[in-house]
Structures are given as C-alpha cells and as structure tokens.
Amino acid sequence: MSQQQESAVLSLAKDLISRPSVTPLDEGCQPLMAERLSQAGFEVESMVFDDTTNMWARRGTQSPVFCFAGHTDVVPVGDLNRWHTPPFEPVVIDDYLHGRGAADMKGSLAAMLVAAERFVKKNPNHQGSIAFLITSDEEGPFINGTTRVIDTLEARNEKITWSLVGEPSSTHKLGDIVKNGRRGSLTGNLTVKGIQGHVAYPHLADNPIHKAAPALDELARMKWDDGNEFFPPTSFQIANINGGTGASNVIPGALEVMFNFRYSTEVTAEILIERVLNILDAHGLDYDISWVYNGLPFLTGDGPLLEATKAAIKKVTGTDTDPQTSGGTSDGRFIAPTGAQVIELGPVNATIHKVNECVKVSDLELLTDCYEAILENLLCK
Ligand SMILES: [Zn+2]
C-alpha cells in the first residue's frame, strides 16, 4: 500500500506506533493528538504529573460529556530477537498492522481521533461535549495518570457522563465483546498464631495449622453470592500458604495465608471482610490480618451508553455484542467511581503485550466507524 492510499486511521496509527513511548513516556504522541484536536475545535490541556504526561481535551461546554479514554504508553518490547519486524517501525503485512501498541492501544487512539474529526465535521453543533482523557501511565504504576486527571476534574466539578475506553476488548472479531464493568479485587494477608513446640509434646504447644485448617476449609467452601446478570459469583482463592520450619519434629508457631477475592457488585469489600472475620472468630483463632484493596467493582448496566454502543456495533459489523465483566483491570476503574457510565470497546486482544503485536487494518476502519456511530447515537438526537 502506498503512502497516498493509506486511510486516515492507518496513517495516524502508524505515526503513533513509530514513537517508542514505553511507560511512562509519551514521546510526542499527545502533542500530535492535541494539534489535531485543536484544529477540530477542542480546548486542550496538558496535565503533567511527575513522570507522566496526560491530556484532557474537550469540545463544548455543555452536558452530557462523552469522553474517549486511553493511553499512549506501551509495554516494553521484550525479546527483540523474537520480533519479525522492528517494534517501533510500523508496517502492514497481509492487512495486519504490526508494531508495539498496534492493538493496545494506539490503533484505538487513532480510531477515536479520526472518528471525532469526522463527527464534528458533519455535526459542528452537536449536543453536549466530546472529551479525550489520555494518559502515558496506564501500563505502569497508574499513580500519576488517569486517577490524577480525574482528581483534577472532580476538584473543579467537571463531570464525565459517558466514557468509552479503547482497551482491546474484542476476542475473535471486532465488537464481539465489550467490557461493561470489572470485578473488584481484595487481598487478605492472614497470620494465625500458635505456640511453637516439639511434636512429641503437643500439650506444650499450640498448632496453628490444625487450628486454621477447619476455618480455611469453611472459607474455601463458602458461597459468597450468586453473582448477577453481569458478574459471575464472587470467588475466594487461597494464593499462598506458609507454615513450619522445614523440620519434621517442630510444631510451627505461626501459619501465614494470603488469599484473594474477585467480587461482584452483589457484595462489598466491607461485607466480605466482616464475613471472613466472623468465620475466623467462630473457630477461636488468634490471628492478625491486613487487607489490600486492589480495585472496586463497577458496572455499567442498561442505559444510554451501553445501548448506543450495542447499536453502533450492530450497525457497523452486524454483530450482537456480548457485554462482559471478565478480565484484568483498566483505567475505567478510576472513571467509574465519579458516577460516569464506562464501556470498553477496542480491537481484538490476541497479541497484546506479546512480541509481534498486530491489529487488523480493516478492524481499525470498523472501529473508527463504531466510535463515530456511538457519537451519533448519543450526541445527535
Ligand atoms: Zn491498554
């Protein structure tokens, strides 16, 4: 394909991929997007927090606010020798665009931007506002990225109504799956205390493994909830268990257990903690426990954003999309707590974070059409 024949979305995706923006670097991706957005009538703000570059761009002052969310950073390339083409030299081979970030998520960024450009050209007086929340710290420690931008917006009472996150949600074909929520994640670090002693003199010791075993059995068998239409039942999993000195003749003094909940919106972290403590207490254990809150669950149920997204995918691809809440975390978890509806829609995720990451060029065109149709469905009534 010659340079002249390249579509707008392919050309922009290649331009973004050629910038080696490994977390938390941006390498000029956001200035490139900012220039295009300014030309399309967006007010663009750069928000730099420590090592992280963020961008908030908005066209319009009215509600509702539709916000495309995404990241310019990419994960490291890994073993360079295993790449068939240089990761930061984008190239199309057999309708697949190859390069680090092609699927996660520079292809989506290009699709969002081109969709917004096309939409405002056709609908210069659209309803509400269109916004972009872009960070260079989604793949990293997520301290100075989306969460800081959201704090800034909240402080000035600027609200996002609907957010479309461009994470690669699709599994087999574009739009077959969207993510309309994420499970919560809660980790418990439990230490059950006993008294160390000689196995031949158990009356002089107190075995924490024996005492904890029935409690752990009860925790492992417990039904925490039934899940709901969008979430599978809450799951409890013991991830690590350590006790004993390595010797066969010593009763250990303590047992350490690390466990994790992936939980639905039918429960809360507080409810889960209370139920765990009740079980531990009912077994008469002497213990210490600490908790790590990895993320709250969120759910975007039936409503304007989910409806607009389903209708757009159906119109563009003919597919009836399947909303799911499975998979890992995304920056949607920072946007949803403000009350915004959040949906993730992006390309097929088969190669993300791998060597030889790639995305189907025709999918980028379809994704652009989907994003534009979502804007039409929400802001052109
Ligand atoms: Zn991503």
Boltz pocket constraint, residues with backbone or C-beta under 6 A from the ligand:
constraints:
  - pocket:
      binder: B
      contacts: [[A, 71], [A, 104], [A, 105], [A, 138], [A, 167], [A, 168]]
      max_distance: 6.0
